[in-house]
Amino acid sequence: MNVLVLSGYGINCENETLHSFEVVGFKGKIVHINDLIQNPKQLNNYQVFAIPGGFSYGDDTGSGNAMAKKIMTNLYDQLIDFSLKDRLIIGICNGCQILINLGLIPSLNKKDPEVAMIENKSGSYECRWVDIKVSNNKSPWLKNISIMNLPVAHQEGQFMIPINLLKSVKANNLIGLQYINHHKKLAKGQFPFNPNGSKDDIAALTNQNGNILAMMPHPERAFYHYHIPNWQNTTSKKFGDGYKIFMNAKKFFA
Amino acid sequence: MTNTIQILSIVKTGKESSLQKEHNNKSIKIIDGYFFSTNLDDQKFTKISKLISNDVSQTILTKKNVNKVLSSYSNFNWVVEIKFLPGVTDNIATTVKEIIKDNLKSSFKSFELGSTKIILIKGRKEDITKISKNEANPLIQTIKIYSFKKYLNNFKKNQFKIEKVKLPKKKYSKKEINLDISDHQLSLIGKLGIEENDKSRRGTLGLDLESLKAIRNYFSTIKRKPTDVEIETLAQTWSEHCKHKIFSAKIDDIQEGIFKKYIKGATEKIIQLRKDNFCVSLFTDNAGGIEFNKDWIICHKVETHNTPSALDPFGGAITGIVGVNRDCLGFGKGAKPIANTYAYYLADPNKNYRLYRQKNNKDPMLPANFIAKGIISGVRVGGNCSGIPTPQGNVYFDNRFAGKPLVFCGTVGIIPKKIKGKLSHKKKANPGDIILMAGGRVGKDGIHGATFSSEELDPNSPVSAVQIGDPITQKKMSDVIIRELRDENLYSSITDNGAGGLSSSIGEMAKESGGFIVNLEKIPLKYNGLYPWEIWVSESQERMTLAVPPKNVKKVIKRFNARGVEATIIGKFIKKEKAIVKYNKIEILNLDMEFLHEGYPKLNLKTSFPKIKKEKKKIIKKSSMIDKLLKLLSSPNIVSKEFIATQYDHEVQATSIIKPLQGEGRVFGNATAIKPLFNDEKSIALSQAAYPQYAETNPYDMAGCSIDTAYKNLIVSGANSKKIAILDNFCWCSSDEPDRLYQLKEAAKACYDYAVAYQTPFISGKDSMFNDFKGFDKTGKSVKISIPPTLLISSIGVVDKISHLTKITPDDGDILLVLGATRNELQDSVYSKTIGYEKSKNPVVNSKDALRTYKNFEKANKLRIINSAIGIDLGGLGIAITKMAIASKKGLTIDLKLKNKISVDQFLFSETQSRILVSLKKNKLAKFKKIFRTSDYTIIGKCTGSNVIEFKDNKKIIRSKISDFAKSYKQKIKGL
């Protein structure tokens, strides 16, 4: 099981993302986007393609846009090819924004993006822990998980989906994760439970197949027990909730 | 054909909503504009707009749709167009150029473009003027206000323009400066700069008459005239900013100066006493290094960026944070930045000070809230975009920062002890090594930054000194250095280009080899037309200088280029102790290294005891204890700084283990911790402290309190007392006045005494000596505002085990205790400022008592006797109690059985140092008592788990809900 973790131009969560995959049993490599463009065939050596969080191109012209355009121009066909095989793709935070800008989620039919990531309703950057529930357990990334406590850290985390598309997203069960409140009920847009004002409290979307997951929260930052706020008050386990996502990837190939 | 692309969001953005809220709900729309230097045909327009916009969320304005689209939002009538002045870093434009270059392979003639923010409003002209004042800084941006009608006209007739940097084409001829002139003429060179042929002056050199005379003497012995480049270089190298002349000067009877005697002296004494390997690299490098574990070193550096932040708060602060990141990159062979710290000392953002740099209300200081907001966002963008967590910081408000804000930015780095078998903290540029400059290009930015930051802020402060950081360029460069070059030992030395630019970085590095030869024409420029001296001293950001053995040069350049980073050979290091600079083969600088670094005249300073200004006695208003607590909790220096913690990414790198917001009730903590390695359970605890409010009463005690608090916070968080190091950042005022120097000497003396007592070495430090504002008030009266002497002590310590990390939240049934005695020390406290004060004393640290408390605490904590703990500082015990309750959302009962003839107010609000509020499980009390028999403690109550805090006096019980306290504590700071 091999994972390719993308880096370059301001992506910055590659080390911890790779570490999380390695702990659950993957072998992996951080590959700079320029090296991947030089030699796209190396994708064949990997089962998982991960785009970690960060600030590619400083979020200029919209978060994830510039990197998505670079991939679209140079690697699009290879990535589509990868996604059509029995393989997994994950985009976390900036990676999620890149996948959305690539139009890989929610649909594969159109090359143009159908969803946009826009600025948080609060107008400010939000680094905070949120509770989320899994709304779609058919995606291999999300199997057998119900609720997670994970951190978000973003300026543009609001999913903007045209109404008609939202209907079919729901009909096809493509909402991956949703923000919930203290009572484990949907946040209904209420801040800070829903940190960015996303419609329907969406925190992640998947494609039809479920093998591509674009999520705004950071599972790699909630990987160990000691990552969780006020961990001193909870019973000592080794791992945090983020671990489950990476374990699911492992189980998929096991 | 058009020369502009303008894009707007279909729905209302967060930014638009918040602007609307600030401006009485006027309709507002923001357009992202891109102005091109050439016309785009329809095909190019379509292609480029598609590349830089989003179909789903945005609309692209065209001549056809502009009326219709904009009128669908509102009947706008005013417009402000904000864009960067020519030559100011425009990061968005850089990205757009890269996107176009990357994705449109078809030949596209070279073009310039600038990013613009266009704000439309339905309202009056006053409204748009007000918005422009809040959103733009005239020092770095052009602001054009016009009617909406004119905007539409501009749009249809291609009237949007970008201004390029247009510097006259100059043919360079070597310029020699005659120094055989009168003292008055000589002083003018120092104060106003070298005279150009047209009689204009270049801007301050910050050289005093004595220094200029020393330069004149040197050149008369070598029998030639100095060149302009030589004088500029000496001005940079000899600046207070680079040489710390005041700290190294003879002062009263201290021959060796206060740095050697008190700061370095303390560290040397400690090393002599300790006999361990904790101190690795001190004072000599860009940051100070200590041992983390057997394989790794951590380094820490804290810088200030005060003057630039006064002029351009966002640019000054972002440059401050990415600049100190480079200090870590330049530590040893290059440490990876793993945490940022910040501390801001600001004027009241809700107050309009109306200060002017020139008479008749000209050249105004920026408003206090603009400065505060700009600084906070500058560090946010710098830290977040670089992928470095920013967990630790604080903000302090005082009117005396109205003329100059203090912006402290710090970075912690980590590096393996050995790289390919060699010690990583040792580096040496060898003769023959190539000088390689990597990263950004050189422009006019920051010319004379080092010399002017050593001067007071007055009308002659040059505006070209402002720079804006570009964190993405730096991130790309940093990734190559740390991941692809360092561990193969491909270079022999590395340093940062900060203050003084290449003249400083190469000058410093060449000490390792002997000397250097640099060819200035090789240096890549942002635009043509720079004079050689400007290239040499420019402080353009995001650059590192490397010494590379010739055999590795090709490889190194190739690796930089493969990641989109420029790297250029600009000269070589030589053995001969000469500093040589050429421009197109003409030698324009040739100095002896010894003179360059040591030729400046040493100062001889005298101090005198200052007159203490007595604080006027204020009558204490009769109010209940609860009201006093609520008032203190909501006072700006105690109120929660959560709004900063949530906008600074403190989770990136997945290392955050003690977070800035603590407990379920989210209390802003005074120490944080990161666990930097996945395979070692050791953590790094960070804290900091400064007490400018104590300085005028007694600078010695002020410094003692800062060290004690910074140290205590780490002990409380669980750090190993033998693995704590500290950093000193002195920000002083009027350091040419004997009474300010007296305060400086006293504070430095305390640094020695307390550092030695606590066995905490100083590992790095910095000073900024002239934080004064000289100008005019709104009536035209001349005013001088000096900051209160501020000594920031930053502390860094190693926590050996996860189980040693503490929490601030007690559990039901816990007993509460105060460790350390409480004295009547309300002088200069938040209480005395907010509520009023009676005759009292200032807080004084008794290091022996303090150390007993800390030692016992450390022992008890390791044995897991302590259940929760919080350091007691601003606002005293009363505030610590309420913070514990707010954090845990658990009620507490406090028994006010007072000892030592102390009143209730003194007990609750005195800022007596070296105290810790702790809670224990009942069954641990016996063990606790055994350990603490050697130090003072008082049992003050217990955790009830209810929803109230209650205070029991002999006669009565006073109580209030935790939620009321929390509401006060979480109040928004007015003006922010």
Chai-1 contact restraints between the chains, C-beta under 6 A:
chainA,res_idxA,chainB,res_idxB,connection_type,confidence,min_distance_angstrom,max_distance_angstrom,comment,restraint_id
A,G10,B,I472,contact,1.0,0.0,6.0,A-B,restraint_1
A,G10,B,K475,contact,1.0,0.0,6.0,A-B,restraint_2
A,N12,B,G387,contact,1.0,0.0,6.0,A-B,restraint_3
A,E16,B,A654,contact,1.0,0.0,6.0,A-B,restraint_4
A,H19,B,F678,contact,1.0,0.0,6.0,A-B,restraint_5
A,G54,B,G387,contact,1.0,0.0,6.0,A-B,restraint_6
A,F55,B,C385,contact,1.0,0.0,6.0,A-B,restraint_7
A,Y57,B,T95,contact,1.0,0.0,6.0,A-B,restraint_8
A,G58,B,N91,contact,1.0,0.0,6.0,A-B,restraint_9
A,G58,B,C385,contact,1.0,0.0,6.0,A-B,restraint_10
A,G58,B,I472,contact,1.0,0.0,6.0,A-B,restraint_11
A,D60,B,I92,contact,1.0,0.0,6.0,A-B,restraint_12
A,D60,B,T95,contact,1.0,0.0,6.0,A-B,restraint_13
A,T61,B,I52,contact,1.0,0.0,6.0,A-B,restraint_14
A,G62,B,N54,contact,1.0,0.0,6.0,A-B,restraint_15
A,A66,B,T95,contact,1.0,0.0,6.0,A-B,restraint_16
A,A66,B,I99,contact,1.0,0.0,6.0,A-B,restraint_17
A,K69,B,L51,contact,1.0,0.0,6.0,A-B,restraint_18
A,K69,B,I99,contact,1.0,0.0,6.0,A-B,restraint_19
A,K69,B,N103,contact,1.0,0.0,6.0,A-B,restraint_20
A,K70,B,D102,contact,1.0,0.0,6.0,A-B,restraint_21
A,T73,B,N103,contact,1.0,0.0,6.0,A-B,restraint_22
A,A116,B,N54,contact,1.0,0.0,6.0,A-B,restraint_23
A,A116,B,V56,contact,1.0,0.0,6.0,A-B,restraint_24
A,A116,B,S57,contact,1.0,0.0,6.0,A-B,restraint_25
A,I118,B,S57,contact,1.0,0.0,6.0,A-B,restraint_26
A,E119,B,T13,contact,1.0,0.0,6.0,A-B,restraint_27
A,E119,B,G14,contact,1.0,0.0,6.0,A-B,restraint_28
A,N120,B,G14,contact,1.0,0.0,6.0,A-B,restraint_29
A,K121,B,G14,contact,1.0,0.0,6.0,A-B,restraint_30
A,S122,B,G14,contact,1.0,0.0,6.0,A-B,restraint_31
A,G123,B,G14,contact,1.0,0.0,6.0,A-B,restraint_32
A,G123,B,K15,contact,1.0,0.0,6.0,A-B,restraint_33
A,G123,B,S18,contact,1.0,0.0,6.0,A-B,restraint_34
A,S124,B,Q647,contact,1.0,0.0,6.0,A-B,restraint_35
A,Y125,B,Q647,contact,1.0,0.0,6.0,A-B,restraint_36
A,E126,B,T646,contact,1.0,0.0,6.0,A-B,restraint_37
A,C127,B,T646,contact,1.0,0.0,6.0,A-B,restraint_38
A,C127,B,D649,contact,1.0,0.0,6.0,A-B,restraint_39
A,R128,B,T646,contact,1.0,0.0,6.0,A-B,restraint_40
A,P151,B,E651,contact,1.0,0.0,6.0,A-B,restraint_41
A,A153,B,D649,contact,1.0,0.0,6.0,A-B,restraint_42
A,A153,B,E651,contact,1.0,0.0,6.0,A-B,restraint_43
A,M160,B,S57,contact,1.0,0.0,6.0,A-B,restraint_44
A,E220,B,A654,contact,1.0,0.0,6.0,A-B,restraint_45
A,R221,B,E651,contact,1.0,0.0,6.0,A-B,restraint_46
A,R221,B,A654,contact,1.0,0.0,6.0,A-B,restraint_47
A,Y226,B,I657,contact,1.0,0.0,6.0,A-B,restraint_48
A,Y226,B,I802,contact,1.0,0.0,6.0,A-B,restraint_49
A,P229,B,K659,contact,1.0,0.0,6.0,A-B,restraint_50
A,Q232,B,K807,contact,1.0,0.0,6.0,A-B,restraint_51
